[in-house]
Amino acid sequence: MYLAKDYTHLYDSAGVQSRCRIRLYLPYEDTDAAVVICSELPDNPGASVKDTAEQIAAEIIVGFRLPAPPVWIEHHPPQSTSNQDEKFELLVFAHYNIQKVFRRGSFLRKEIGPPTRKPLDRKIVEMLVRHHV
């Protein structure tokens, strides 16, 4: 895996500009899946990444033209959790079909299926991407 992108992703949630950190790791082999680490930012003025995971994932899949569903990891650093413990979760979405849906006040946005979440720890995430996170 190599870190292909590390940037602040802007997304609109019910008319409020929100932001998160996206780290996109791409595989050296075409047979492996990309890994996305989506981190909540402590100064995010809008909806949390937890509440908009389906939207953010759809935007990343479309925006980077990922050929297969990525491994999606949600990250909540201590600064975004009132200095509680850092948290990582693996998200598995019900489906990866990009759909346009109306949400909150008739805003049209792209989404994939709702996620199920499984806790991870930093060590597992770093082994997965083969990098310090």
C-alpha positions in Angstrom: 0.0 0.0 0.0 1.1 3.5 -0.6 -0.5 6.8 0.5 -1.9 8.3 -2.7 -3.9 11.2 -1.1 -4.1 12.9 2.3 -6.4 15.9 2.3 -9.3 17.7 3.8 -12.5 16.5 2.1 -15.4 19.0 2.0 -19.0 17.7 2.0 -22.4 19.4 2.3 -24.8 18.1 4.8 -28.2 19.7 4.9 -26.8 22.9 3.6 -23.9 23.0 6.1 -20.4 22.8 4.8 -18.6 20.0 6.7 -15.1 18.6 6.5 -13.1 15.5 7.3 -9.6 14.2 6.7 -9.3 11.5 4.0 -6.3 9.3 3.6 -6.5 7.1 0.5 -4.1 4.2 0.3 -3.8 2.4 -3.0 -2.5 -1.1 -3.5 0.6 -2.0 -5.5 -1.3 -5.0 -6.8 -4.6 -4.6 -8.8 -6.0 -7.6 -6.9 -6.0 -5.8 -3.6 -8.6 -3.2 -2.4 -7.9 0.5 -1.7 -8.1 1.5 1.9 -9.7 4.8 3.0 -9.2 6.2 6.5 -11.9 8.9 7.1 -11.1 11.0 10.2 -13.4 13.2 12.1 -11.8 16.7 12.5 -12.1 18.5 15.9 -13.1 21.7 14.1 -15.7 20.2 11.8 -18.6 22.7 11.8 -21.1 20.3 10.3 -22.4 16.8 10.4 -20.0 14.1 11.8 -18.4 11.5 9.6 -20.4 8.9 11.6 -23.7 10.5 10.5 -22.7 10.9 6.9 -20.5 7.9 6.2 -22.7 6.7 3.3 -22.4 10.1 1.6 -18.7 10.6 2.1 -17.9 7.0 0.9 -20.0 7.5 -2.2 -18.2 10.8 -3.0 -14.8 9.2 -2.6 -15.6 6.1 -4.7 -17.0 8.3 -7.5 -14.3 11.1 -7.1 -11.4 8.7 -7.3 -13.1 6.2 -9.7 -12.2 3.3 -7.4 -12.7 0.1 -9.4 -13.8 -2.0 -6.4 -15.2 -1.2 -3.0 -12.6 0.1 -0.7 -11.8 -1.0 2.8 -13.4 1.9 4.8 -12.0 2.8 8.2 -13.6 5.6 10.3 -11.2 7.3 12.7 -12.1 9.4 15.7 -8.9 11.0 17.2 -8.9 12.0 20.8 -9.3 15.7 19.8 -12.6 14.9 18.2 -13.9 12.8 21.1 -13.5 15.3 24.0 -10.0 13.8 24.6 -11.4 10.3 25.2 -9.7 7.3 23.7 -8.9 7.3 20.0 -11.4 5.1 18.1 -11.1 3.2 14.8 -14.0 1.3 13.2 -14.2 -0.9 10.1 -17.3 0.0 8.1 -18.9 -2.5 5.8 -21.7 -1.0 3.7 -24.9 -2.9 2.8 -24.3 -2.2 -0.9 -21.9 -0.1 -2.9 -24.3 1.1 -5.6 -24.2 4.8 -5.9 -27.7 6.3 -5.5 -29.0 9.8 -5.5 -31.2 10.4 -2.5 -33.0 13.3 -0.9 -32.0 13.9 2.7 -32.6 16.5 5.4 -34.6 19.4 3.9 -34.7 18.0 0.4 -31.0 18.1 -0.3 -30.0 15.7 -3.1 -26.8 13.8 -2.4 -25.1 10.6 -3.5 -25.0 7.7 -1.1 -24.2 4.0 -0.8 -25.9 1.5 1.6 -25.9 1.9 5.4 -22.8 0.7 7.2 -22.3 -1.9 9.9 -19.4 -1.1 12.2 -16.7 -3.3 13.8 -14.1 -1.9 16.2 -10.4 -1.9 15.3 -7.3 -0.8 17.0 -4.4 1.3 15.7 -2.1 -1.7 15.4 -4.5 -3.5 13.1 -5.0 -0.4 10.9 -1.3 0.2 10.6 -0.7 -3.4 9.6 -3.4 -3.1 7.0 -2.0 0.0 5.3 1.6 -0.8 6.2 2.2 2.7 7.5 2.1 4.7 10.7 -1.3 6.3 10.9 
